[in-house]
Amino acid sequence: MVIYRYSELPLLAIESVEAFPYLEKKHYNDVKYEVEWITVEEAKKRCMSFAELKESYKNFDEYHEQYLRNGDVPCHEEQYPVFENVEDDYEWLIDGWHRFHSYVRDGFASIPVMRILISK
């Protein structure tokens, strides 16, 4: 894991931050960003560690197949980071579900995961 200030982020991570719907542009420099690449298997494990999904699906593959059936999941040639939830235990990602499922569907070996670290 590497921790960055906004201006230090790799370009695709900057583009993810700018598209992130819950952080106002004026606050980009007020937080730090932690970025790591994890294997798809680790991503699946993190995803399914949350109660709602564990209780609703037999396994990740069943959940993934239903997700793909229910939404228009685009293809991504480049891997923009997904945003991991660090605030509560409701769900794994706070943004990037379509990207995540696209990366799994399209056979990527690893996934970029970003966390927003807000000083309190």
A tleap script that builds the chain and sets N, CA, C and O, in Angstrom:
source leaprc.protein.ff14SB
mol = sequence {
  NMET VAL ILE TYR ARG TYR SER GLU LEU PRO
  LEU LEU ALA ILE GLU SER VAL GLU ALA PHE
  PRO TYR LEU GLU LYS LYS HIE TYR ASN ASP
  VAL LYS TYR GLU VAL GLU TRP ILE THR VAL
  GLU GLU ALA LYS LYS ARG CYS MET SER PHE
  ALA GLU LEU LYS GLU SER TYR LYS ASN PHE
  ASP GLU TYR HIE GLU GLN TYR LEU ARG ASN
  GLY ASP VAL PRO CYS HIE GLU GLU GLN TYR
  PRO VAL PHE GLU ASN VAL GLU ASP ASP TYR
  GLU TRP LEU ILE ASP GLY TRP HIE ARG PHE
  HIE SER TYR VAL ARG ASP GLY PHE ALA SER
  ILE PRO VAL MET ARG ILE LEU ILE SER CLYS
}
set mol.1.N position { 0.841 -1.183 0.000 }
set mol.1.CA position { 0.000 0.000 0.000 }
set mol.1.C position { 0.884 1.243 0.000 }
set mol.1.O position { 1.918 1.293 0.666 }
set mol.2.N position { 0.462 2.217 -0.742 }
set mol.2.CA position { 1.183 3.472 -0.805 }
set mol.2.C position { 0.186 4.582 -0.477 }
set mol.2.O position { -0.955 4.557 -0.938 }
set mol.3.N position { 0.624 5.551 0.316 }
set mol.3.CA position { -0.233 6.689 0.661 }
set mol.3.C position { 0.235 7.901 -0.133 }
set mol.3.O position { 1.427 8.202 -0.186 }
set mol.4.N position { -0.719 8.592 -0.748 }
set mol.4.CA position { -0.441 9.725 -1.612 }
set mol.4.C position { -1.233 10.953 -1.172 }
set mol.4.O position { -2.285 10.837 -0.542 }
set mol.5.N position { -0.724 12.099 -1.503 }
set mol.5.CA position { -1.520 13.321 -1.548 }
set mol.5.C position { -2.124 13.361 -2.952 }
set mol.5.O position { -1.649 12.669 -3.853 }
set mol.6.N position { -3.152 14.155 -3.137 }
set mol.6.CA position { -3.848 14.219 -4.427 }
set mol.6.C position { -2.879 14.458 -5.577 }
set mol.6.O position { -2.939 13.761 -6.590 }
set mol.7.N position { -1.997 15.425 -5.434 }
set mol.7.CA position { -1.082 15.794 -6.524 }
set mol.7.C position { -0.061 14.702 -6.845 }
set mol.7.O position { 0.585 14.748 -7.892 }
set mol.8.N position { 0.086 13.735 -5.967 }
set mol.8.CA position { 1.058 12.653 -6.162 }
set mol.8.C position { 0.441 11.391 -6.767 }
set mol.8.O position { 1.162 10.463 -7.135 }
set mol.9.N position { -0.876 11.352 -6.871 }
set mol.9.CA position { -1.560 10.157 -7.348 }
set mol.9.C position { -1.225 9.849 -8.803 }
set mol.9.O position { -0.988 10.767 -9.589 }
set mol.10.N position { -1.202 8.569 -9.169 }
set mol.10.CA position { -1.096 8.203 -10.580 }
set mol.10.C position { -2.308 8.750 -11.347 }
set mol.10.O position { -3.367 8.966 -10.758 }
set mol.11.N position { -2.155 8.971 -12.636 }
set mol.11.CA position { -3.193 9.617 -13.443 }
set mol.11.C position { -4.555 8.920 -13.351 }
set mol.11.O position { -5.570 9.595 -13.175 }
set mol.12.N position { -4.604 7.599 -13.464 }
set mol.12.CA position { -5.898 6.916 -13.401 }
set mol.12.C position { -6.546 7.066 -12.029 }
set mol.12.O position { -7.772 7.105 -11.927 }
set mol.13.N position { -5.747 7.148 -10.985 }
set mol.13.CA position { -6.294 7.370 -9.643 }
set mol.13.C position { -6.860 8.786 -9.536 }
set mol.13.O position { -7.910 8.986 -8.924 }
set mol.14.N position { -6.182 9.762 -10.120 }
set mol.14.CA position { -6.701 11.141 -10.131 }
set mol.14.C position { -8.049 11.176 -10.842 }
set mol.14.O position { -8.989 11.818 -10.375 }
set mol.15.N position { -8.136 10.489 -11.964 }
set mol.15.CA position { -9.404 10.472 -12.706 }
set mol.15.C position { -10.506 9.799 -11.882 }
set mol.15.O position { -11.665 10.207 -11.959 }
set mol.16.N position { -10.164 8.787 -11.105 }
set mol.16.CA position { -11.159 8.157 -10.224 }
set mol.16.C position { -11.626 9.128 -9.148 }
set mol.16.O position { -12.819 9.209 -8.856 }
set mol.17.N position { -10.690 9.863 -8.560 }
set mol.17.CA position { -11.053 10.849 -7.532 }
set mol.17.C position { -11.960 11.908 -8.127 }
set mol.17.O position { -12.953 12.293 -7.510 }
set mol.18.N position { -11.633 12.378 -9.312 }
set mol.18.CA position { -12.434 13.434 -9.933 }
set mol.18.C position { -13.837 12.952 -10.310 }
set mol.18.O position { -14.766 13.755 -10.397 }
set mol.19.N position { -13.991 11.662 -10.531 }
set mol.19.CA position { -15.311 11.114 -10.846 }
set mol.19.C position { -16.053 10.639 -9.599 }
set mol.19.O position { -17.236 10.306 -9.665 }
set mol.20.N position { -15.361 10.609 -8.468 }
set mol.20.CA position { -15.954 10.136 -7.213 }
set mol.20.C position { -17.051 11.106 -6.787 }
set mol.20.O position { -16.779 12.293 -6.609 }
set mol.21.N position { -18.281 10.630 -6.621 }
set mol.21.CA position { -19.396 11.554 -6.401 }
set mol.21.C position { -19.518 12.123 -4.986 }
set mol.21.O position { -20.351 13.001 -4.758 }
set mol.22.N position { -18.713 11.650 -4.030 }
set mol.22.CA position { -18.935 12.045 -2.644 }
set mol.22.C position { -17.868 12.963 -2.068 }
set mol.22.O position { -17.880 13.243 -0.870 }
set mol.23.N position { -16.956 13.431 -2.891 }
set mol.23.CA position { -15.880 14.283 -2.409 }
set mol.23.C position { -15.832 15.534 -3.283 }
set mol.23.O position { -15.571 15.449 -4.483 }
set mol.24.N position { -16.081 16.681 -2.685 }
set mol.24.CA position { -16.064 17.926 -3.442 }
set mol.24.C position { -14.643 18.284 -3.848 }
set mol.24.O position { -13.691 18.032 -3.109 }
set mol.25.N position { -14.510 18.870 -5.025 }
set mol.25.CA position { -13.194 19.201 -5.579 }
set mol.25.C position { -12.352 20.031 -4.610 }
set mol.25.O position { -11.137 19.848 -4.534 }
set mol.26.N position { -12.980 20.932 -3.878 }
set mol.26.CA position { -12.216 21.787 -2.964 }
set mol.26.C position { -11.569 20.989 -1.838 }
set mol.26.O position { -10.680 21.493 -1.151 }
set mol.27.N position { -12.015 19.736 -1.645 }
set mol.27.CA position { -11.469 18.906 -0.565 }
set mol.27.C position { -10.446 17.869 -1.043 }
set mol.27.O position { -9.945 17.087 -0.234 }
set mol.28.N position { -10.131 17.848 -2.330 }
set mol.28.CA position { -9.192 16.852 -2.863 }
set mol.28.C position { -7.866 16.853 -2.109 }
set mol.28.O position { -7.304 15.793 -1.835 }
set mol.29.N position { -7.371 18.034 -1.776 }
set mol.29.CA position { -6.069 18.141 -1.124 }
set mol.29.C position { -6.152 18.029 0.398 }
set mol.29.O position { -5.120 18.024 1.070 }
set mol.30.N position { -7.358 17.938 0.950 }
set mol.30.CA position { -7.526 17.850 2.403 }
set mol.30.C position { -7.406 16.429 2.928 }
set mol.30.O position { -7.387 16.212 4.140 }
set mol.31.N position { -7.324 15.475 2.036 }
set mol.31.CA position { -7.281 14.072 2.444 }
set mol.31.C position { -6.061 13.395 1.843 }
set mol.31.O position { -5.411 13.921 0.939 }
set mol.32.N position { -5.775 12.227 2.366 }
set mol.32.CA position { -4.733 11.391 1.774 }
set mol.32.C position { -5.419 10.184 1.157 }
set mol.32.O position { -6.529 9.815 1.539 }
set mol.33.N position { -4.746 9.589 0.215 }
set mol.33.CA position { -5.300 8.474 -0.530 }
set mol.33.C position { -4.352 7.290 -0.416 }
set mol.33.O position { -3.149 7.418 -0.645 }
set mol.34.N position { -4.897 6.156 -0.063 }
set mol.34.CA position { -4.111 4.939 0.034 }
set mol.34.C position { -4.480 4.069 -1.168 }
set mol.34.O position { -5.660 3.837 -1.430 }
set mol.35.N position { -3.485 3.598 -1.886 }
set mol.35.CA position { -3.727 2.811 -3.088 }
set mol.35.C position { -2.969 1.492 -2.987 }
set mol.35.O position { -1.795 1.460 -2.619 }
set mol.36.N position { -3.652 0.420 -3.315 }
set mol.36.CA position { -2.982 -0.888 -3.379 }
set mol.36.C position { -3.582 -1.692 -4.526 }
set mol.36.O position { -4.730 -1.483 -4.917 }
set mol.37.N position { -2.804 -2.591 -5.044 }
set mol.37.CA position { -3.278 -3.542 -6.049 }
set mol.37.C position { -3.481 -4.871 -5.336 }
set mol.37.O position { -2.581 -5.370 -4.661 }
set mol.38.N position { -4.673 -5.437 -5.491 }
set mol.38.CA position { -4.941 -6.731 -4.880 }
set mol.38.C position { -5.343 -7.726 -5.968 }
set mol.38.O position { -5.827 -7.337 -7.031 }
set mol.39.N position { -5.138 -8.995 -5.693 }
set mol.39.CA position { -5.544 -10.017 -6.658 }
set mol.39.C position { -7.063 -10.052 -6.751 }
set mol.39.O position { -7.768 -9.609 -5.844 }
set mol.40.N position { -7.543 -10.579 -7.847 }
set mol.40.CA position { -8.987 -10.734 -8.011 }
set mol.40.C position { -9.538 -11.653 -6.930 }
set mol.40.O position { -10.637 -11.426 -6.422 }
set mol.41.N position { -8.786 -12.686 -6.575 }
set mol.41.CA position { -9.248 -13.586 -5.526 }
set mol.41.C position { -9.394 -12.863 -4.188 }
set mol.41.O position { -10.361 -13.091 -3.462 }
set mol.42.N position { -8.436 -11.991 -3.859 }
set mol.42.CA position { -8.540 -11.202 -2.628 }
set mol.42.C position { -9.735 -10.247 -2.703 }
set mol.42.O position { -10.444 -10.060 -1.715 }
set mol.43.N position { -9.956 -9.647 -3.871 }
set mol.43.CA position { -11.095 -8.742 -4.051 }
set mol.43.C position { -12.410 -9.488 -3.835 }
set mol.43.O position { -13.314 -8.979 -3.173 }
set mol.44.N position { -12.514 -10.681 -4.388 }
set mol.44.CA position { -13.729 -11.480 -4.198 }
set mol.44.C position { -13.947 -11.789 -2.719 }
set mol.44.O position { -15.068 -11.723 -2.215 }
set mol.45.N position { -12.859 -12.127 -2.039 }
set mol.45.CA position { -12.940 -12.450 -0.610 }
set mol.45.C position { -13.406 -11.236 0.191 }
set mol.45.O position { -14.276 -11.351 1.054 }
set mol.46.N position { -12.820 -10.071 -0.100 }
set mol.46.CA position { -13.234 -8.845 0.613 }
set mol.46.C position { -14.690 -8.528 0.335 }
set mol.46.O position { -15.440 -8.169 1.243 }
set mol.47.N position { -15.088 -8.659 -0.909 }
set mol.47.CA position { -16.465 -8.369 -1.302 }
set mol.47.C position { -17.445 -9.246 -0.530 }
set mol.47.O position { -18.442 -8.757 0.000 }
set mol.48.N position { -17.159 -10.526 -0.470 }
set mol.48.CA position { -18.088 -11.475 0.142 }
set mol.48.C position { -17.973 -11.543 1.659 }
set mol.48.O position { -18.696 -12.310 2.296 }
set mol.49.N position { -17.086 -10.763 2.244 }
set mol.49.CA position { -16.949 -10.783 3.703 }
set mol.49.C position { -18.044 -9.979 4.403 }
set mol.49.O position { -18.139 -10.005 5.630 }
set mol.50.N position { -18.854 -9.279 3.649 }
set mol.50.CA position { -19.912 -8.459 4.230 }
set mol.50.C position { -21.208 -9.251 4.330 }
set mol.50.O position { -21.583 -9.976 3.408 }
set mol.51.N position { -21.872 -9.104 5.442 }
set mol.51.CA position { -23.035 -9.923 5.801 }
set mol.51.C position { -24.118 -9.941 4.728 }
set mol.51.O position { -24.662 -11.000 4.418 }
set mol.52.N position { -24.432 -8.792 4.167 }
set mol.52.CA position { -25.532 -8.735 3.204 }
set mol.52.C position { -25.300 -9.697 2.041 }
set mol.52.O position { -26.219 -10.410 1.638 }
set mol.53.N position { -24.097 -9.724 1.506 }
set mol.53.CA position { -23.818 -10.616 0.385 }
set mol.53.C position { -23.679 -12.067 0.833 }
set mol.53.O position { -24.152 -12.978 0.153 }
set mol.54.N position { -23.033 -12.281 1.971 }
set mol.54.CA position { -22.880 -13.645 2.491 }
set mol.54.C position { -24.232 -14.301 2.715 }
set mol.54.O position { -24.410 -15.490 2.451 }
set mol.55.N position { -25.178 -13.515 3.203 }
set mol.55.CA position { -26.504 -14.054 3.519 }
set mol.55.C position { -27.382 -14.217 2.276 }
set mol.55.O position { -28.327 -15.006 2.280 }
set mol.56.N position { -27.070 -13.473 1.220 }
set mol.56.CA position { -27.933 -13.462 0.048 }
set mol.56.C position { -27.491 -14.390 -1.085 }
set mol.56.O position { -28.299 -14.750 -1.941 }
set mol.57.N position { -26.223 -14.777 -1.094 }
set mol.57.CA position { -25.691 -15.570 -2.205 }
set mol.57.C position { -24.866 -16.741 -1.695 }
set mol.57.O position { -24.243 -16.661 -0.636 }
set mol.58.N position { -24.868 -17.842 -2.466 }
set mol.58.CA position { -24.077 -19.018 -2.107 }
set mol.58.C position { -22.583 -18.722 -2.167 }
set mol.58.O position { -21.810 -19.200 -1.337 }
set mol.59.N position { -22.184 -17.918 -3.173 }
set mol.59.CA position { -20.766 -17.631 -3.375 }
set mol.59.C position { -20.620 -16.393 -4.269 }
set mol.59.O position { -21.608 -15.835 -4.746 }
set mol.60.N position { -19.403 -15.991 -4.477 }
set mol.60.CA position { -19.158 -14.799 -5.285 }
set mol.60.C position { -19.666 -14.977 -6.712 }
set mol.60.O position { -20.265 -14.057 -7.269 }
set mol.61.N position { -19.440 -16.134 -7.305 }
set mol.61.CA position { -19.848 -16.333 -8.703 }
set mol.61.C position { -21.336 -16.116 -8.910 }
set mol.61.O position { -21.745 -15.513 -9.903 }
set mol.62.N position { -22.153 -16.605 -7.975 }
set mol.62.CA position { -23.596 -16.394 -8.070 }
set mol.62.C position { -23.926 -14.903 -7.999 }
set mol.62.O position { -24.728 -14.399 -8.786 }
set mol.63.N position { -23.305 -14.208 -7.055 }
set mol.63.CA position { -23.525 -12.760 -6.926 }
set mol.63.C position { -23.066 -12.026 -8.187 }
set mol.63.O position { -23.784 -11.176 -8.714 }
set mol.64.N position { -21.882 -12.356 -8.660 }
set mol.64.CA position { -21.310 -11.698 -9.840 }
set mol.64.C position { -22.207 -11.890 -11.066 }
set mol.64.O position { -22.466 -10.936 -11.799 }
set mol.65.N position { -22.672 -13.097 -11.285 }
set mol.65.CA position { -23.549 -13.368 -12.427 }
set mol.65.C position { -24.831 -12.553 -12.346 }
set mol.65.O position { -25.284 -12.007 -13.352 }
set mol.66.N position { -25.420 -12.466 -11.160 }
set mol.66.CA position { -26.640 -11.669 -11.011 }
set mol.66.C position { -26.352 -10.192 -11.231 }
set mol.66.O position { -27.141 -9.496 -11.871 }
set mol.67.N position { -25.230 -9.705 -10.707 }
set mol.67.CA position { -24.873 -8.300 -10.892 }
set mol.67.C position { -24.757 -7.980 -12.380 }
set mol.67.O position { -25.262 -6.954 -12.835 }
set mol.68.N position { -24.103 -8.841 -13.129 }
set mol.68.CA position { -23.939 -8.606 -14.562 }
set mol.68.C position { -25.278 -8.641 -15.283 }
set mol.68.O position { -25.474 -7.893 -16.241 }
set mol.69.N position { -26.201 -9.486 -14.849 }
set mol.69.CA position { -27.530 -9.547 -15.468 }
set mol.69.C position { -28.352 -8.296 -15.180 }
set mol.69.O position { -29.158 -7.880 -16.013 }
set mol.70.N position { -28.156 -7.695 -14.011 }
set mol.70.CA position { -29.003 -6.576 -13.579 }
set mol.70.C position { -28.520 -5.200 -14.003 }
set mol.70.O position { -29.258 -4.226 -13.851 }
set mol.71.N position { -27.318 -5.087 -14.526 }
set mol.71.CA position { -26.832 -3.752 -14.835 }
set mol.71.C position { -26.052 -3.704 -16.126 }
set mol.71.O position { -25.582 -4.724 -16.630 }
set mol.72.N position { -25.924 -2.520 -16.646 }
set mol.72.CA position { -25.156 -2.296 -17.861 }
set mol.72.C position { -23.706 -2.057 -17.452 }
set mol.72.O position { -23.312 -0.922 -17.186 }
set mol.73.N position { -22.923 -3.114 -17.403 }
set mol.73.CA position { -21.540 -3.028 -16.932 }
set mol.73.C position { -20.625 -2.846 -18.136 }
set mol.73.O position { -20.456 -3.769 -18.933 }
set mol.74.N position { -20.033 -1.657 -18.273 }
set mol.74.CA position { -19.189 -1.380 -19.440 }
set mol.74.C position { -17.845 -2.106 -19.362 }
set mol.74.O position { -17.443 -2.600 -18.308 }
set mol.75.N position { -17.175 -2.156 -20.488 }
set mol.75.CA position { -15.804 -2.678 -20.532 }
set mol.75.C position { -14.847 -1.533 -20.225 }
set mol.75.O position { -15.073 -0.394 -20.634 }
set mol.76.N position { -13.792 -1.844 -19.513 }
set mol.76.CA position { -12.768 -0.857 -19.185 }
set mol.76.C position { -11.423 -1.384 -19.654 }
set mol.76.O position { -10.947 -2.407 -19.163 }
set mol.77.N position { -10.811 -0.691 -20.597 }
set mol.77.CA position { -9.486 -1.105 -21.065 }
set mol.77.C position { -8.419 -0.736 -20.041 }
set mol.77.O position { -7.430 -1.449 -19.868 }
set mol.78.N position { -8.635 0.378 -19.372 }
set mol.78.CA position { -7.696 0.809 -18.340 }
set mol.78.C position { -8.359 0.589 -16.987 }
set mol.78.O position { -9.584 0.623 -16.872 }
set mol.79.N position { -7.549 0.364 -15.978 }
set mol.79.CA position { -8.100 0.066 -14.662 }
set mol.79.C position { -8.052 1.289 -13.747 }
set mol.79.O position { -7.004 1.675 -13.229 }
set mol.80.N position { -9.223 1.875 -13.576 }
set mol.80.CA position { -9.384 2.957 -12.629 }
set mol.80.C position { -9.634 2.332 -11.263 }
set mol.80.O position { -10.377 1.355 -11.168 }
set mol.81.N position { -9.038 2.867 -10.207 }
set mol.81.CA position { -9.252 2.274 -8.879 }
set mol.81.C position { -10.713 2.305 -8.455 }
set mol.81.O position { -11.469 3.208 -8.811 }
set mol.82.N position { -11.085 1.290 -7.684 }
set mol.82.CA position { -12.377 1.271 -7.000 }
set mol.82.C position { -12.137 1.825 -5.597 }
set mol.82.O position { -11.005 1.804 -5.112 }
set mol.83.N position { -13.173 2.315 -4.948 }
set mol.83.CA position { -13.036 2.933 -3.627 }
set mol.83.C position { -13.545 1.996 -2.540 }
set mol.83.O position { -14.729 1.664 -2.484 }
set mol.84.N position { -12.633 1.583 -1.686 }
set mol.84.CA position { -12.969 0.681 -0.590 }
set mol.84.C position { -13.589 1.470 0.565 }
set mol.84.O position { -13.156 2.579 0.880 }
set mol.85.N position { -14.581 0.894 1.171 }
set mol.85.CA position { -15.278 1.497 2.305 }
set mol.85.C position { -14.429 1.342 3.570 }
set mol.85.O position { -14.067 0.225 3.941 }
set mol.86.N position { -14.117 2.438 4.219 }
set mol.86.CA position { -13.370 2.381 5.481 }
set mol.86.C position { -14.188 2.917 6.656 }
set mol.86.O position { -13.703 2.971 7.786 }
set mol.87.N position { -15.420 3.309 6.382 }
set mol.87.CA position { -16.257 3.953 7.397 }
set mol.87.C position { -17.138 2.990 8.184 }
set mol.87.O position { -17.355 3.192 9.379 }
set mol.88.N position { -17.646 1.954 7.536 }
set mol.88.CA position { -18.571 1.055 8.233 }
set mol.88.C position { -18.468 -0.344 7.628 }
set mol.88.O position { -17.644 -0.592 6.748 }
set mol.89.N position { -19.300 -1.236 8.102 }
set mol.89.CA position { -19.241 -2.605 7.607 }
set mol.89.C position { -20.483 -2.974 6.788 }
set mol.89.O position { -20.892 -4.135 6.751 }
set mol.90.N position { -21.069 -1.976 6.138 }
set mol.90.CA position { -22.265 -2.215 5.343 }
set mol.90.C position { -21.942 -2.922 4.026 }
set mol.90.O position { -22.598 -3.902 3.674 }
set mol.91.N position { -20.943 -2.433 3.300 }
set mol.91.CA position { -20.545 -3.050 2.043 }
set mol.91.C position { -19.083 -2.740 1.757 }
set mol.91.O position { -18.511 -1.808 2.322 }
set mol.92.N position { -18.494 -3.524 0.881 }
set mol.92.CA position { -17.066 -3.416 0.617 }
set mol.92.C position { -16.686 -2.111 -0.083 }
set mol.92.O position { -15.755 -1.430 0.349 }
set mol.93.N position { -17.391 -1.756 -1.154 }
set mol.93.CA position { -17.035 -0.561 -1.927 }
set mol.93.C position { -18.029 0.572 -1.689 }
set mol.93.O position { -19.226 0.354 -1.500 }
set mol.94.N position { -17.487 1.788 -1.706 }
set mol.94.CA position { -18.381 2.956 -1.681 }
set mol.94.C position { -18.544 3.530 -3.087 }
set mol.94.O position { -19.436 4.345 -3.326 }
set mol.95.N position { -17.695 3.114 -4.006 }
set mol.95.CA position { -17.826 3.533 -5.403 }
set mol.95.C position { -16.977 2.594 -6.259 }
set mol.95.O position { -15.892 2.178 -5.854 }
set mol.96.N position { -17.486 2.269 -7.444 }
set mol.96.CA position { -16.713 1.468 -8.374 }
set mol.96.C position { -17.221 0.052 -8.586 }
set mol.96.O position { -16.487 -0.802 -9.083 }
set mol.97.N position { -18.470 -0.205 -8.214 }
set mol.97.CA position { -19.004 -1.558 -8.377 }
set mol.97.C position { -19.000 -1.999 -9.838 }
set mol.97.O position { -18.606 -3.130 -10.124 }
set mol.98.N position { -19.416 -1.163 -10.757 }
set mol.98.CA position { -19.398 -1.535 -12.175 }
set mol.98.C position { -17.971 -1.838 -12.630 }
set mol.98.O position { -17.731 -2.818 -13.335 }
set mol.99.N position { -17.016 -0.978 -12.217 }
set mol.99.CA position { -15.615 -1.215 -12.599 }
set mol.99.C position { -15.144 -2.558 -12.053 }
set mol.99.O position { -14.549 -3.352 -12.781 }
set mol.100.N position { -15.405 -2.811 -10.783 }
set mol.100.CA position { -14.997 -4.057 -10.145 }
set mol.100.C position { -15.528 -5.266 -10.916 }
set mol.100.O position { -14.770 -6.170 -11.268 }
set mol.101.N position { -16.829 -5.273 -11.174 }
set mol.101.CA position { -17.414 -6.418 -11.870 }
set mol.101.C position { -16.917 -6.524 -13.306 }
set mol.101.O position { -16.797 -7.626 -13.842 }
set mol.102.N position { -16.634 -5.406 -13.918 }
set mol.102.CA position { -16.059 -5.424 -15.262 }
set mol.102.C position { -14.664 -6.038 -15.248 }
set mol.102.O position { -14.331 -6.834 -16.126 }
set mol.103.N position { -13.844 -5.677 -14.260 }
set mol.103.CA position { -12.491 -6.231 -14.170 }
set mol.103.C position { -12.527 -7.737 -13.947 }
set mol.103.O position { -11.726 -8.471 -14.527 }
set mol.104.N position { -13.445 -8.197 -13.116 }
set mol.104.CA position { -13.579 -9.640 -12.874 }
set mol.104.C position { -14.039 -10.327 -14.157 }
set mol.104.O position { -13.437 -11.309 -14.589 }
set mol.105.N position { -15.101 -9.812 -14.763 }
set mol.105.CA position { -15.657 -10.404 -15.987 }
set mol.105.C position { -14.618 -10.481 -17.098 }
set mol.105.O position { -14.552 -11.467 -17.832 }
set mol.106.N position { -13.805 -9.426 -17.213 }
set mol.106.CA position { -12.866 -9.328 -18.331 }
set mol.106.C position { -11.524 -9.987 -18.058 }
set mol.106.O position { -10.606 -9.881 -18.872 }
set mol.107.N position { -11.398 -10.666 -16.923 }
set mol.107.CA position { -10.233 -11.494 -16.675 }
set mol.107.C position { -8.975 -10.799 -16.184 }
set mol.107.O position { -7.881 -11.345 -16.327 }
set mol.108.N position { -9.101 -9.616 -15.612 }
set mol.108.CA position { -7.922 -8.966 -15.040 }
set mol.108.C position { -7.430 -9.789 -13.850 }
set mol.108.O position { -8.231 -10.373 -13.119 }
set mol.109.N position { -6.129 -9.831 -13.660 }
set mol.109.CA position { -5.538 -10.618 -12.568 }
set mol.109.C position { -5.550 -9.867 -11.245 }
set mol.109.O position { -5.587 -10.483 -10.180 }
set mol.110.N position { -5.519 -8.541 -11.307 }
set mol.110.CA position { -5.508 -7.736 -10.087 }
set mol.110.C position { -6.366 -6.495 -10.286 }
set mol.110.O position { -6.734 -6.133 -11.404 }
set mol.111.N position { -6.670 -5.860 -9.162 }
set mol.111.CA position { -7.587 -4.712 -9.163 }
set mol.111.C position { -6.992 -3.604 -8.301 }
set mol.111.O position { -6.537 -3.869 -7.188 }
set mol.112.N position { -6.987 -2.354 -8.802 }
set mol.112.CA position { -6.531 -1.245 -7.974 }
set mol.112.C position { -7.627 -0.813 -6.998 }
set mol.112.O position { -8.769 -0.569 -7.388 }
set mol.113.N position { -7.253 -0.727 -5.731 }
set mol.113.CA position { -8.192 -0.361 -4.680 }
set mol.113.C position { -7.667 0.901 -3.999 }
set mol.113.O position { -6.487 0.993 -3.660 }
set mol.114.N position { -8.553 1.860 -3.807 }
set mol.114.CA position { -8.176 3.129 -3.194 }
set mol.114.C position { -9.032 3.370 -1.955 }
set mol.114.O position { -10.223 3.060 -1.935 }
set mol.115.N position { -8.409 3.924 -0.933 }
set mol.115.CA position { -9.124 4.341 0.273 }
set mol.115.C position { -8.870 5.816 0.493 }
set mol.115.O position { -7.750 6.296 0.314 }
set mol.116.N position { -9.903 6.530 0.878 }
set mol.116.CA position { -9.781 7.943 1.210 }
set mol.116.C position { -9.594 8.029 2.711 }
set mol.116.O position { -10.448 7.592 3.482 }
set mol.117.N position { -8.478 8.591 3.115 }
set mol.117.CA position { -8.140 8.693 4.546 }
set mol.117.C position { -8.389 10.119 4.997 }
set mol.117.O position { -7.624 11.023 4.662 }
set mol.118.N position { -9.437 10.320 5.739 }
set mol.118.CA position { -9.808 11.658 6.214 }
set mol.118.C position { -9.337 11.824 7.640 }
set mol.118.O position { -9.669 11.015 8.506 }
set mol.119.N position { -8.576 12.853 7.887 }
set mol.119.CA position { -8.108 13.140 9.249 }
set mol.119.C position { -9.259 13.691 10.065 }
set mol.119.O position { -10.009 14.548 9.598 }
set mol.120.N position { -9.398 13.199 11.281 }
set mol.120.CA position { -10.495 13.668 12.130 }
set mol.120.C position { -9.952 14.437 13.301 }
set mol.120.O position { -10.720 14.916 14.135 }
savepdb mol mol.pdb
quit
